[in-house]
Amino acid sequence: MSFEDLEPRFEASDKLQALIREDLDGYAVVDLEARITALEAEIVRVRAAIEAKSSQRSAADALFKF
């Protein structure tokens, strides 16, 4: 059993799927730009979470390495 096996797994949510499939034709340019800004901020947040988990895993691997 690996460390990642202990992490909860989440399927892509219905909200995420709806966001991906949403028709953008009805949005104004300013709304689309705001959407991009929000999504870019979310990407930064997710990358930080990935980095934190990677660091935690490296530390745990180092601790239990024989």
All heavy atoms as TSV, in Angstrom:
chain	resi	resn	atom	element	x	y	z
A	1	MET	N	N	0.846	-1.170	0.000
A	1	MET	CA	C	0.000	0.000	0.000
A	1	MET	C	C	0.895	1.237	0.000
A	1	MET	O	O	1.793	1.363	0.802
A	1	MET	CB	C	-0.910	-0.009	1.217
A	1	MET	CG	C	-1.795	1.215	1.308
A	1	MET	SD	S	-2.874	1.238	2.747
A	1	MET	CE	C	-4.210	0.257	2.129
A	2	SER	N	N	0.619	2.128	-0.911
A	2	SER	CA	C	1.420	3.347	-0.985
A	2	SER	C	C	0.724	4.480	-0.246
A	2	SER	O	O	-0.452	4.398	0.105
A	2	SER	CB	C	1.650	3.744	-2.446
A	2	SER	OG	O	0.478	4.274	-3.007
A	3	PHE	N	N	1.469	5.546	-0.027
A	3	PHE	CA	C	0.949	6.733	0.638
A	3	PHE	C	C	-0.245	7.305	-0.130
A	3	PHE	O	O	-1.223	7.735	0.457
A	3	PHE	CB	C	2.075	7.768	0.757
A	3	PHE	CG	C	1.677	9.032	1.446
A	3	PHE	CD1	C	1.459	9.048	2.808
A	3	PHE	CD2	C	1.514	10.205	0.729
A	3	PHE	CE1	C	1.087	10.220	3.452
A	3	PHE	CE2	C	1.152	11.373	1.365
A	3	PHE	CZ	C	0.940	11.378	2.736
A	4	GLU	N	N	-0.180	7.259	-1.453
A	4	GLU	CA	C	-1.265	7.802	-2.266
A	4	GLU	C	C	-2.543	6.982	-2.134
A	4	GLU	O	O	-3.639	7.501	-2.352
A	4	GLU	CB	C	-0.842	7.902	-3.723
A	4	GLU	CG	C	0.134	9.025	-3.975
A	4	GLU	CD	C	0.512	9.154	-5.437
A	4	GLU	OE1	O	0.201	8.243	-6.228
A	4	GLU	OE2	O	1.121	10.169	-5.784
A	5	ASP	N	N	-2.431	5.713	-1.772
A	5	ASP	CA	C	-3.616	4.890	-1.581
A	5	ASP	C	C	-4.469	5.391	-0.413
A	5	ASP	O	O	-5.660	5.109	-0.344
A	5	ASP	CB	C	-3.239	3.430	-1.338
A	5	ASP	CG	C	-2.641	2.778	-2.567
A	5	ASP	OD1	O	-2.929	3.241	-3.687
A	5	ASP	OD2	O	-1.880	1.805	-2.403
A	6	LEU	N	N	-3.856	6.103	0.503
A	6	LEU	CA	C	-4.567	6.619	1.668
A	6	LEU	C	C	-5.283	7.936	1.382
A	6	LEU	O	O	-6.121	8.365	2.164
A	6	LEU	CB	C	-3.593	6.804	2.831
A	6	LEU	CG	C	-2.863	5.538	3.276
A	6	LEU	CD1	C	-1.843	5.870	4.349
A	6	LEU	CD2	C	-3.844	4.496	3.765
A	7	GLU	N	N	-4.939	8.586	0.283
A	7	GLU	CA	C	-5.557	9.859	-0.092
A	7	GLU	C	C	-6.967	9.613	-0.616
A	7	GLU	O	O	-7.196	8.668	-1.364
A	7	GLU	CB	C	-4.743	10.552	-1.186
A	7	GLU	CG	C	-3.409	11.075	-0.727
A	7	GLU	CD	C	-3.550	12.320	0.138
A	7	GLU	OE1	O	-4.360	13.199	-0.188
A	7	GLU	OE2	O	-2.845	12.380	1.148
A	8	PRO	N	N	-7.927	10.457	-0.222
A	8	PRO	CA	C	-9.266	10.291	-0.793
A	8	PRO	C	C	-9.251	10.616	-2.287
A	8	PRO	O	O	-8.505	11.478	-2.744
A	8	PRO	CB	C	-10.110	11.308	-0.028
A	8	PRO	CG	C	-9.152	12.283	0.532
A	8	PRO	CD	C	-7.836	11.558	0.702
A	9	ARG	N	N	-10.042	9.899	-3.036
A	9	ARG	CA	C	-10.137	10.111	-4.483
A	9	ARG	C	C	-11.459	10.795	-4.791
A	9	ARG	O	O	-12.498	10.399	-4.290
A	9	ARG	CB	C	-10.076	8.781	-5.235
A	9	ARG	CG	C	-8.801	8.034	-5.038
A	9	ARG	CD	C	-7.739	8.619	-5.917
A	9	ARG	NE	N	-6.520	7.848	-5.723
A	9	ARG	CZ	C	-5.365	8.222	-6.163
A	9	ARG	NH1	N	-5.261	9.328	-6.836
A	9	ARG	NH2	N	-4.310	7.487	-5.950
A	10	PHE	N	N	-11.399	11.810	-5.608
A	10	PHE	CA	C	-12.596	12.521	-6.005
A	10	PHE	C	C	-12.723	12.459	-7.515
A	10	PHE	O	O	-11.770	12.727	-8.237
A	10	PHE	CB	C	-12.544	13.981	-5.558
A	10	PHE	CG	C	-12.484	14.143	-4.070
A	10	PHE	CD1	C	-11.286	14.378	-3.420
A	10	PHE	CD2	C	-13.643	14.046	-3.317
A	10	PHE	CE1	C	-11.230	14.528	-2.050
A	10	PHE	CE2	C	-13.590	14.183	-1.941
A	10	PHE	CZ	C	-12.392	14.433	-1.308
A	11	GLU	N	N	-13.891	12.098	-7.958
A	11	GLU	CA	C	-14.175	12.129	-9.389
A	11	GLU	C	C	-14.445	13.580	-9.773
A	11	GLU	O	O	-14.821	14.396	-8.942
A	11	GLU	CB	C	-15.398	11.268	-9.700
A	11	GLU	CG	C	-15.210	9.801	-9.387
A	11	GLU	CD	C	-14.152	9.143	-10.255
A	11	GLU	OE1	O	-14.063	9.454	-11.451
A	11	GLU	OE2	O	-13.418	8.294	-9.727
A	12	ALA	N	N	-14.238	13.889	-11.039
A	12	ALA	CA	C	-14.567	15.232	-11.513
A	12	ALA	C	C	-16.038	15.482	-11.205
A	12	ALA	O	O	-16.900	14.680	-11.532
A	12	ALA	CB	C	-14.289	15.348	-13.001
A	13	SER	N	N	-16.283	16.573	-10.530
A	13	SER	CA	C	-17.646	16.854	-10.091
A	13	SER	C	C	-18.547	17.239	-11.257
A	13	SER	O	O	-18.080	17.627	-12.337
A	13	SER	CB	C	-17.637	17.981	-9.060
A	13	SER	OG	O	-17.324	19.207	-9.691
A	14	ASP	N	N	-19.828	17.136	-11.009
A	14	ASP	CA	C	-20.798	17.556	-12.011
A	14	ASP	C	C	-20.632	19.037	-12.317
A	14	ASP	O	O	-20.807	19.467	-13.453
A	14	ASP	CB	C	-22.222	17.277	-11.534
A	14	ASP	CG	C	-22.521	15.790	-11.441
A	14	ASP	OD1	O	-21.850	15.001	-12.138
A	14	ASP	OD2	O	-23.429	15.415	-10.687
A	15	LYS	N	N	-20.302	19.823	-11.293
A	15	LYS	CA	C	-20.118	21.262	-11.501
A	15	LYS	C	C	-18.944	21.535	-12.430
A	15	LYS	O	O	-19.014	22.413	-13.278
A	15	LYS	CB	C	-19.909	21.977	-10.169
A	15	LYS	CG	C	-21.139	22.014	-9.311
A	15	LYS	CD	C	-20.867	22.735	-8.015
A	15	LYS	CE	C	-22.099	22.736	-7.131
A	15	LYS	NZ	N	-21.859	23.452	-5.882
A	16	LEU	N	N	-17.876	20.781	-12.267
A	16	LEU	CA	C	-16.715	20.957	-13.146
A	16	LEU	C	C	-17.064	20.573	-14.575
A	16	LEU	O	O	-16.718	21.287	-15.523
A	16	LEU	CB	C	-15.532	20.128	-12.645
A	16	LEU	CG	C	-14.252	20.200	-13.467
A	16	LEU	CD1	C	-13.745	21.638	-13.552
A	16	LEU	CD2	C	-13.195	19.293	-12.874
A	17	GLN	N	N	-17.764	19.479	-14.730
A	17	GLN	CA	C	-18.176	19.061	-16.067
A	17	GLN	C	C	-19.099	20.096	-16.702
A	17	GLN	O	O	-18.995	20.383	-17.897
A	17	GLN	CB	C	-18.858	17.692	-16.012
A	17	GLN	CG	C	-17.917	16.563	-15.663
A	17	GLN	CD	C	-16.756	16.439	-16.634
A	17	GLN	OE1	O	-16.929	16.553	-17.834
A	17	GLN	NE2	N	-15.568	16.227	-16.106
A	18	ALA	N	N	-20.009	20.654	-15.913
A	18	ALA	CA	C	-20.912	21.687	-16.435
A	18	ALA	C	C	-20.120	22.931	-16.844
A	18	ALA	O	O	-20.415	23.551	-17.876
A	18	ALA	CB	C	-21.959	22.051	-15.388
A	19	LEU	N	N	-19.119	23.287	-16.066
A	19	LEU	CA	C	-18.284	24.445	-16.385
A	19	LEU	C	C	-17.555	24.244	-17.703
A	19	LEU	O	O	-17.500	25.141	-18.545
A	19	LEU	CB	C	-17.276	24.677	-15.254
A	19	LEU	CG	C	-16.303	25.831	-15.430
A	19	LEU	CD1	C	-17.028	27.155	-15.293
A	19	LEU	CD2	C	-15.184	25.737	-14.409
A	20	ILE	N	N	-17.047	23.059	-17.903
A	20	ILE	CA	C	-16.296	22.746	-19.123
A	20	ILE	C	C	-17.200	22.788	-20.353
A	20	ILE	O	O	-16.784	23.244	-21.418
A	20	ILE	CB	C	-15.622	21.362	-18.987
A	20	ILE	CG1	C	-14.533	21.421	-17.926
A	20	ILE	CG2	C	-15.066	20.898	-20.317
A	20	ILE	CD1	C	-13.996	20.065	-17.516
A	21	ARG	N	N	-18.421	22.340	-20.191
A	21	ARG	CA	C	-19.340	22.239	-21.337
A	21	ARG	C	C	-20.201	23.479	-21.547
A	21	ARG	O	O	-20.959	23.545	-22.506
A	21	ARG	CB	C	-20.243	21.034	-21.143
A	21	ARG	CG	C	-19.497	19.732	-21.208
A	21	ARG	CD	C	-20.450	18.562	-21.134
A	21	ARG	NE	N	-19.729	17.322	-21.236
A	21	ARG	CZ	C	-19.648	16.420	-20.276
A	21	ARG	NH1	N	-20.277	16.612	-19.140
A	21	ARG	NH2	N	-18.959	15.312	-20.450
A	22	GLU	N	N	-20.110	24.440	-20.665
A	22	GLU	CA	C	-20.988	25.607	-20.723
A	22	GLU	C	C	-20.816	26.375	-22.032
A	22	GLU	O	O	-19.699	26.602	-22.493
A	22	GLU	CB	C	-20.696	26.524	-19.539
A	22	GLU	CG	C	-21.651	27.672	-19.422
A	22	GLU	CD	C	-21.417	28.493	-18.168
A	22	GLU	OE1	O	-20.518	28.151	-17.375
A	22	GLU	OE2	O	-22.128	29.474	-18.000
A	23	ASP	N	N	-21.923	26.784	-22.609
A	23	ASP	CA	C	-21.917	27.597	-23.822
A	23	ASP	C	C	-21.472	29.010	-23.447
A	23	ASP	O	O	-22.078	29.667	-22.596
A	23	ASP	CB	C	-23.310	27.624	-24.439
A	23	ASP	CG	C	-23.365	28.413	-25.730
A	23	ASP	OD1	O	-22.303	28.723	-26.304
A	23	ASP	OD2	O	-24.494	28.727	-26.163
A	24	LEU	N	N	-20.417	29.490	-24.062
A	24	LEU	CA	C	-19.849	30.792	-23.724
A	24	LEU	C	C	-20.343	31.913	-24.628
A	24	LEU	O	O	-19.987	33.073	-24.415
A	24	LEU	CB	C	-18.316	30.715	-23.788
A	24	LEU	CG	C	-17.670	29.670	-22.882
A	24	LEU	CD1	C	-16.172	29.638	-23.099
A	24	LEU	CD2	C	-18.008	29.922	-21.426
A	25	ASP	N	N	-21.166	31.590	-25.605
A	25	ASP	CA	C	-21.615	32.590	-26.576
A	25	ASP	C	C	-22.392	33.740	-25.935
A	25	ASP	O	O	-22.347	34.865	-26.421
A	25	ASP	CB	C	-22.470	31.940	-27.662
A	25	ASP	CG	C	-21.642	31.066	-28.589
A	25	ASP	OD1	O	-20.407	31.257	-28.639
A	25	ASP	OD2	O	-22.234	30.198	-29.262
A	26	GLY	N	N	-23.098	33.502	-24.857
A	26	GLY	CA	C	-23.914	34.537	-24.233
A	26	GLY	C	C	-23.152	35.479	-23.317
A	26	GLY	O	O	-23.729	36.446	-22.810
A	27	TYR	N	N	-21.886	35.238	-23.105
A	27	TYR	CA	C	-21.089	36.062	-22.198
A	27	TYR	C	C	-20.451	37.239	-22.926
A	27	TYR	O	O	-20.001	37.110	-24.063
A	27	TYR	CB	C	-19.967	35.237	-21.552
A	27	TYR	CG	C	-20.445	34.276	-20.501
A	27	TYR	CD1	C	-20.726	32.956	-20.821
A	27	TYR	CD2	C	-20.609	34.677	-19.187
A	27	TYR	CE1	C	-21.159	32.061	-19.855
A	27	TYR	CE2	C	-21.035	33.792	-18.208
A	27	TYR	CZ	C	-21.313	32.490	-18.550
A	27	TYR	OH	O	-21.741	31.613	-17.588
A	28	ALA	N	N	-20.373	38.360	-22.236
A	28	ALA	CA	C	-19.653	39.520	-22.760
A	28	ALA	C	C	-18.159	39.275	-22.593
A	28	ALA	O	O	-17.730	38.444	-21.784
A	28	ALA	CB	C	-20.063	40.782	-21.991
A	29	VAL	N	N	-17.378	39.999	-23.351
A	29	VAL	CA	C	-15.916	39.857	-23.282
A	29	VAL	C	C	-15.419	40.093	-21.867
A	29	VAL	O	O	-14.569	39.346	-21.357
A	29	VAL	CB	C	-15.225	40.809	-24.284
A	29	VAL	CG1	C	-13.721	40.822	-24.077
A	29	VAL	CG2	C	-15.563	40.415	-25.716
A	30	VAL	N	N	-15.947	41.095	-21.188
A	30	VAL	CA	C	-15.497	41.394	-19.830
A	30	VAL	C	C	-15.803	40.209	-18.894
A	30	VAL	O	O	-15.010	39.892	-18.003
A	30	VAL	CB	C	-16.105	42.716	-19.309
A	30	VAL	CG1	C	-17.611	42.600	-19.096
A	30	VAL	CG2	C	-15.413	43.178	-18.053
A	31	ASP	N	N	-16.938	39.543	-19.108
A	31	ASP	CA	C	-17.278	38.376	-18.298
A	31	ASP	C	C	-16.334	37.209	-18.588
A	31	ASP	O	O	-15.926	36.490	-17.674
A	31	ASP	CB	C	-18.716	37.943	-18.565
A	31	ASP	CG	C	-19.726	38.994	-18.126
A	31	ASP	OD1	O	-19.457	39.718	-17.149
A	31	ASP	OD2	O	-20.778	39.084	-18.783
A	32	LEU	N	N	-15.988	37.026	-19.840
A	32	LEU	CA	C	-15.052	35.967	-20.210
A	32	LEU	C	C	-13.663	36.237	-19.644
A	32	LEU	O	O	-12.989	35.317	-19.178
A	32	LEU	CB	C	-14.996	35.816	-21.734
A	32	LEU	CG	C	-16.283	35.293	-22.377
A	32	LEU	CD1	C	-16.183	35.405	-23.892
A	32	LEU	CD2	C	-16.573	33.868	-21.954
A	33	GLU	N	N	-13.251	37.498	-19.654
A	33	GLU	CA	C	-11.953	37.841	-19.065
A	33	GLU	C	C	-11.951	37.598	-17.559
A	33	GLU	O	O	-10.957	37.093	-17.007
A	33	GLU	CB	C	-11.603	39.293	-19.393
A	33	GLU	CG	C	-11.261	39.496	-20.857
A	33	GLU	CD	C	-11.140	40.952	-21.269
A	33	GLU	OE1	O	-11.615	41.841	-20.520
A	33	GLU	OE2	O	-10.574	41.192	-22.351
A	34	ALA	N	N	-13.062	37.903	-16.890
A	34	ALA	CA	C	-13.172	37.643	-15.452
A	34	ALA	C	C	-13.134	36.139	-15.180
A	34	ALA	O	O	-12.527	35.681	-14.210
A	34	ALA	CB	C	-14.461	38.252	-14.904
A	35	ARG	N	N	-13.759	35.381	-16.055
A	35	ARG	CA	C	-13.756	33.926	-15.926
A	35	ARG	C	C	-12.338	33.382	-16.065
A	35	ARG	O	O	-11.911	32.515	-15.296
A	35	ARG	CB	C	-14.676	33.330	-16.996
A	35	ARG	CG	C	-14.850	31.845	-16.939
A	35	ARG	CD	C	-15.766	31.429	-18.078
A	35	ARG	NE	N	-15.981	30.012	-18.115
A	35	ARG	CZ	C	-17.158	29.424	-17.975
A	35	ARG	NH1	N	-18.234	30.155	-17.816
A	35	ARG	NH2	N	-17.263	28.121	-18.030
A	36	ILE	N	N	-11.590	33.887	-17.035
A	36	ILE	CA	C	-10.195	33.467	-17.215
A	36	ILE	C	C	-9.379	33.786	-15.975
A	36	ILE	O	O	-8.597	32.955	-15.500
A	36	ILE	CB	C	-9.587	34.117	-18.472
A	36	ILE	CG1	C	-10.198	33.499	-19.729
A	36	ILE	CG2	C	-8.065	33.972	-18.477
A	36	ILE	CD1	C	-9.837	34.229	-21.009
A	37	THR	N	N	-9.562	34.977	-15.433
A	37	THR	CA	C	-8.824	35.378	-14.231
A	37	THR	C	C	-9.126	34.424	-13.072
A	37	THR	O	O	-8.213	33.982	-12.361
A	37	THR	CB	C	-9.181	36.825	-13.845
A	37	THR	OG1	O	-8.819	37.691	-14.927
A	37	THR	CG2	C	-8.460	37.261	-12.589
A	38	ALA	N	N	-10.400	34.107	-12.899
A	38	ALA	CA	C	-10.789	33.189	-11.820
A	38	ALA	C	C	-10.211	31.797	-12.044
A	38	ALA	O	O	-9.713	31.159	-11.103
A	38	ALA	CB	C	-12.308	33.127	-11.716
A	39	LEU	N	N	-10.251	31.314	-13.272
A	39	LEU	CA	C	-9.710	29.982	-13.569
A	39	LEU	C	C	-8.193	29.942	-13.406
A	39	LEU	O	O	-7.642	28.950	-12.920
A	39	LEU	CB	C	-10.123	29.543	-14.977
A	39	LEU	CG	C	-11.616	29.248	-15.146
A	39	LEU	CD1	C	-11.955	29.062	-16.620
A	39	LEU	CD2	C	-12.023	28.038	-14.337
A	40	GLU	N	N	-7.519	31.014	-13.799
A	40	GLU	CA	C	-6.060	31.070	-13.604
A	40	GLU	C	C	-5.706	31.053	-12.121
A	40	GLU	O	O	-4.741	30.395	-11.712
A	40	GLU	CB	C	-5.470	32.294	-14.297
A	40	GLU	CG	C	-5.448	32.160	-15.807
A	40	GLU	CD	C	-5.033	33.431	-16.536
A	40	GLU	OE1	O	-5.128	34.537	-15.943
A	40	GLU	OE2	O	-4.640	33.321	-17.712
A	41	ALA	N	N	-6.502	31.742	-11.300
A	41	ALA	CA	C	-6.275	31.724	-9.848
A	41	ALA	C	C	-6.504	30.319	-9.303
A	41	ALA	O	O	-5.766	29.854	-8.422
A	41	ALA	CB	C	-7.194	32.727	-9.159
A	42	GLU	N	N	-7.491	29.624	-9.820
A	42	GLU	CA	C	-7.754	28.251	-9.391
A	42	GLU	C	C	-6.613	27.324	-9.796
A	42	GLU	O	O	-6.221	26.435	-9.032
A	42	GLU	CB	C	-9.089	27.757	-9.966
A	42	GLU	CG	C	-9.447	26.349	-9.578
A	42	GLU	CD	C	-9.664	26.136	-8.083
A	42	GLU	OE1	O	-9.629	27.106	-7.297
A	42	GLU	OE2	O	-9.849	24.976	-7.687
A	43	ILE	N	N	-6.053	27.535	-10.966
A	43	ILE	CA	C	-4.905	26.737	-11.411
A	43	ILE	C	C	-3.729	26.933	-10.459
A	43	ILE	O	O	-3.064	25.963	-10.066
A	43	ILE	CB	C	-4.522	27.081	-12.860
A	43	ILE	CG1	C	-5.600	26.562	-13.822
A	43	ILE	CG2	C	-3.142	26.524	-13.215
A	43	ILE	CD1	C	-5.477	27.093	-15.235
A	44	VAL	N	N	-3.472	28.162	-10.059
A	44	VAL	CA	C	-2.384	28.447	-9.114
A	44	VAL	C	C	-2.646	27.730	-7.794
A	44	VAL	O	O	-1.742	27.113	-7.213
A	44	VAL	CB	C	-2.230	29.975	-8.901
A	44	VAL	CG1	C	-1.321	30.276	-7.737
A	44	VAL	CG2	C	-1.732	30.638	-10.172
A	45	ARG	N	N	-3.890	27.766	-7.324
A	45	ARG	CA	C	-4.248	27.118	-6.060
A	45	ARG	C	C	-4.067	25.608	-6.142
A	45	ARG	O	O	-3.511	24.977	-5.237
A	45	ARG	CB	C	-5.705	27.459	-5.717
A	45	ARG	CG	C	-6.145	27.005	-4.349
A	45	ARG	CD	C	-7.564	27.468	-4.055
A	45	ARG	NE	N	-8.548	26.645	-4.711
A	45	ARG	CZ	C	-9.114	25.564	-4.153
A	45	ARG	NH1	N	-8.763	25.188	-2.936
A	45	ARG	NH2	N	-10.012	24.867	-4.808
A	46	VAL	N	N	-4.465	25.018	-7.257
A	46	VAL	CA	C	-4.327	23.570	-7.432
A	46	VAL	C	C	-2.856	23.179	-7.534
A	46	VAL	O	O	-2.426	22.183	-6.943
A	46	VAL	CB	C	-5.134	23.091	-8.658
A	46	VAL	CG1	C	-4.822	21.654	-8.998
A	46	VAL	CG2	C	-6.624	23.284	-8.427
A	47	ARG	N	N	-2.079	23.967	-8.252
A	47	ARG	CA	C	-0.640	23.662	-8.356
A	47	ARG	C	C	0.034	23.745	-6.995
A	47	ARG	O	O	0.925	22.937	-6.684
A	47	ARG	CB	C	0.028	24.598	-9.360
A	47	ARG	CG	C	-0.311	24.230	-10.783
A	47	ARG	CD	C	0.466	25.022	-11.784
A	47	ARG	NE	N	0.190	24.503	-13.120
A	47	ARG	CZ	C	0.189	25.221	-14.215
A	47	ARG	NH1	N	0.470	26.510	-14.169
A	47	ARG	NH2	N	-0.083	24.668	-15.382
A	48	ALA	N	N	-0.373	24.700	-6.174
A	48	ALA	CA	C	0.188	24.814	-4.819
A	48	ALA	C	C	-0.190	23.584	-3.989
A	48	ALA	O	O	0.635	23.074	-3.219
A	48	ALA	CB	C	-0.307	26.090	-4.151
A	49	ALA	N	N	-1.407	23.102	-4.143
A	49	ALA	CA	C	-1.827	21.901	-3.419
A	49	ALA	C	C	-1.021	20.692	-3.871
A	49	ALA	O	O	-0.615	19.860	-3.054
A	49	ALA	CB	C	-3.325	21.661	-3.627
A	50	ILE	N	N	-0.782	20.592	-5.164
A	50	ILE	CA	C	0.036	19.488	-5.693
A	50	ILE	C	C	1.446	19.564	-5.125
A	50	ILE	O	O	2.018	18.549	-4.694
A	50	ILE	CB	C	0.055	19.511	-7.234
A	50	ILE	CG1	C	-1.321	19.129	-7.783
A	50	ILE	CG2	C	1.148	18.590	-7.779
A	50	ILE	CD1	C	-1.472	19.370	-9.269
A	51	GLU	N	N	2.016	20.758	-5.115
A	51	GLU	CA	C	3.375	20.938	-4.586
A	51	GLU	C	C	3.433	20.564	-3.103
A	51	GLU	O	O	4.374	19.899	-2.663
A	51	GLU	CB	C	3.833	22.380	-4.791
A	51	GLU	CG	C	5.228	22.665	-4.288
A	51	GLU	CD	C	6.316	21.846	-4.986
A	51	GLU	OE1	O	6.163	21.548	-6.183
A	51	GLU	OE2	O	7.322	21.518	-4.325
A	52	ALA	N	N	2.432	20.986	-2.347
A	52	ALA	CA	C	2.404	20.664	-0.916
A	52	ALA	C	C	2.308	19.160	-0.703
A	52	ALA	O	O	3.012	18.597	0.144
A	52	ALA	CB	C	1.239	21.379	-0.241
A	53	LYS	N	N	1.466	18.493	-1.466
A	53	LYS	CA	C	1.328	17.046	-1.331
A	53	LYS	C	C	2.609	16.330	-1.748
A	53	LYS	O	O	3.013	15.355	-1.129
A	53	LYS	CB	C	0.144	16.541	-2.138
A	53	LYS	CG	C	-1.190	16.912	-1.517
A	53	LYS	CD	C	-2.332	16.344	-2.311
A	53	LYS	CE	C	-3.652	16.677	-1.672
A	53	LYS	NZ	N	-3.942	15.881	-0.489
A	54	SER	N	N	3.258	16.837	-2.793
A	54	SER	CA	C	4.516	16.234	-3.236
A	54	SER	C	C	5.592	16.393	-2.171
A	54	SER	O	O	6.361	15.466	-1.910
A	54	SER	CB	C	4.973	16.872	-4.545
A	54	SER	OG	O	4.059	16.605	-5.578
A	55	SER	N	N	5.643	17.556	-1.548
A	55	SER	CA	C	6.621	17.803	-0.491
A	55	SER	C	C	6.354	16.907	0.711
A	55	SER	O	O	7.280	16.355	1.304
A	55	SER	CB	C	6.586	19.268	-0.054
A	55	SER	OG	O	6.978	20.100	-1.107
A	56	GLN	N	N	5.074	16.763	1.069
A	56	GLN	CA	C	4.717	15.898	2.191
A	56	GLN	C	C	5.093	14.453	1.900
A	56	GLN	O	O	5.606	13.752	2.761
A	56	GLN	CB	C	3.215	15.993	2.480
A	56	GLN	CG	C	2.783	17.306	3.052
A	56	GLN	CD	C	1.271	17.450	3.117
A	56	GLN	OE1	O	0.536	16.579	2.688
A	56	GLN	NE2	N	0.823	18.573	3.644
A	57	ARG	N	N	4.857	14.036	0.680
A	57	ARG	CA	C	5.183	12.660	0.316
A	57	ARG	C	C	6.697	12.450	0.357
A	57	ARG	O	O	7.184	11.437	0.850
A	57	ARG	CB	C	4.648	12.314	-1.059
A	57	ARG	CG	C	5.075	10.915	-1.418
A	57	ARG	CD	C	4.393	10.361	-2.578
A	57	ARG	NE	N	4.890	9.000	-2.751
A	57	ARG	CZ	C	4.290	8.108	-3.417
A	57	ARG	NH1	N	3.168	8.367	-3.991
A	57	ARG	NH2	N	4.806	6.894	-3.536
A	58	SER	N	N	7.457	13.411	-0.160
A	58	SER	CA	C	8.915	13.293	-0.130
A	58	SER	C	C	9.425	13.213	1.296
A	58	SER	O	O	10.317	12.418	1.596
A	58	SER	CB	C	9.548	14.484	-0.856
A	58	SER	OG	O	9.206	14.476	-2.215
A	59	ALA	N	N	8.846	14.026	2.172
A	59	ALA	CA	C	9.260	13.996	3.572
A	59	ALA	C	C	8.910	12.659	4.228
A	59	ALA	O	O	9.702	12.095	4.970
A	59	ALA	CB	C	8.601	15.142	4.337
A	60	ALA	N	N	7.724	12.149	3.924
A	60	ALA	CA	C	7.321	10.859	4.479
A	60	ALA	C	C	8.183	9.735	3.933
A	60	ALA	O	O	8.601	8.838	4.670
A	60	ALA	CB	C	5.848	10.589	4.159
A	61	ASP	N	N	8.481	9.780	2.637
A	61	ASP	CA	C	9.346	8.757	2.048
A	61	ASP	C	C	10.727	8.781	2.679
A	61	ASP	O	O	11.314	7.735	2.962
A	61	ASP	CB	C	9.472	8.961	0.533
A	61	ASP	CG	C	8.211	8.581	-0.220
A	61	ASP	OD1	O	7.348	7.880	0.365
A	61	ASP	OD2	O	8.093	8.966	-1.394
A	62	ALA	N	N	11.272	9.988	2.926
A	62	ALA	CA	C	12.582	10.109	3.541
A	62	ALA	C	C	12.579	9.589	4.963
A	62	ALA	O	O	13.535	8.966	5.427
A	62	ALA	CB	C	13.049	11.561	3.507
A	63	LEU	N	N	11.488	9.825	5.672
A	63	LEU	CA	C	11.388	9.391	7.065
A	63	LEU	C	C	11.352	7.868	7.174
A	63	LEU	O	O	11.976	7.305	8.063
A	63	LEU	CB	C	10.120	9.989	7.702
A	63	LEU	CG	C	9.834	9.616	9.143
A	63	LEU	CD1	C	10.933	10.175	10.056
A	63	LEU	CD2	C	8.485	10.128	9.568
A	64	PHE	N	N	10.661	7.222	6.266
A	64	PHE	CA	C	10.490	5.774	6.347
A	64	PHE	C	C	11.443	4.995	5.456
A	64	PHE	O	O	11.329	3.782	5.361
A	64	PHE	CB	C	9.039	5.403	6.033
A	64	PHE	CG	C	8.071	5.905	7.070
A	64	PHE	CD1	C	7.255	6.977	6.799
A	64	PHE	CD2	C	8.021	5.318	8.330
A	64	PHE	CE1	C	6.364	7.451	7.761
A	64	PHE	CE2	C	7.143	5.783	9.295
A	64	PHE	CZ	C	6.325	6.848	9.006
A	65	LYS	N	N	12.370	5.669	4.826
A	65	LYS	CA	C	13.324	4.995	3.969
A	65	LYS	C	C	14.386	4.315	4.842
A	65	LYS	O	O	14.953	4.904	5.729
A	65	LYS	CB	C	13.979	5.986	3.019
A	65	LYS	CG	C	14.804	5.346	1.954
A	65	LYS	CD	C	15.278	6.371	0.954
A	65	LYS	CE	C	15.994	5.683	-0.171
A	65	LYS	NZ	N	16.404	6.643	-1.185
A	66	PHE	N	N	14.628	3.069	4.560
A	66	PHE	CA	C	15.609	2.316	5.355
A	66	PHE	C	C	16.873	2.093	4.579
A	66	PHE	O	O	16.996	1.786	3.507
A	66	PHE	CB	C	15.018	0.975	5.792
A	66	PHE	CG	C	13.876	1.138	6.718
A	66	PHE	CD1	C	12.558	1.028	6.279
A	66	PHE	CD2	C	14.095	1.433	8.053
A	66	PHE	CE1	C	11.498	1.167	7.150
A	66	PHE	CE2	C	13.039	1.567	8.930
A	66	PHE	CZ	C	11.736	1.437	8.474
